[in-house]
């Protein structure tokens, strides 16, 4: 018996030593080769982490993972965009030729390719988290397709369309790979993680890869979002903005986020207020 990938060898050794419990089993033949698929149950001790890493997911960069301070890792997405455009063009040709059986195989090939990309990215993120002995924090992007604006031109382009953005697949793979190492995947609300400065916390302007802060700080926009995720447990910005209502409703939150102090800025004026997201003292003892 041969293991398909070297990183599965410890699993096979654990099954033979009976330290890992096997579950359902499937035997599949593909291209004159037989493959065994086996689900397993393994007890993993929980690791006491020292810090957190923020992971910002996107299209220009599939993922950017970074601690509060120091260097981060970038996983570029340009090659994925070009490859998706190629798959789209070939799919249109098969549709016009009415080769539906070949079209079905082509769709499966694209899914397997993107699945392999997400496995590679998630595995490298987990290695980075192990090196820092850190849990990983990501944005809660549930139902994001309903809240993100996108032009019809971008929607029709397979390389640009957010409907082809496989962020949930990456999240699933990150979750179980981190669990195998005794680490955690933490989800945080998405609003303002990309619009606030990771240095001083005030609202700034994002233009593609650039983020500029009113206080003169400049960051790469994706790296800035990853650093915000690594140090936030919530936010203290205005929660009555219409564009964020669906996100808050999906999280079941009304006055605060994940145990953070209640927002005292909602009671007087319904207007834009520039806040420092790291100045918690004013919210711990709010003035009447």
PyMOL commands that set and color helices and strands:
alter all, ss='L'
color gray80, all
select helices_A, chain A and resi 6-17+78-96+100-132+144-147+152-156+162-164+167-180+221-231+242-251+281-284
alter helices_A, ss='H'
color red, helices_A
select strands_A, chain A and resi 21-30+33-41+51-57+61-66+72-76+134-140+185-189+205-207+210-212+218-220
alter strands_A, ss='S'
color yellow, strands_A
deselect
rebuild
show_as cartoon
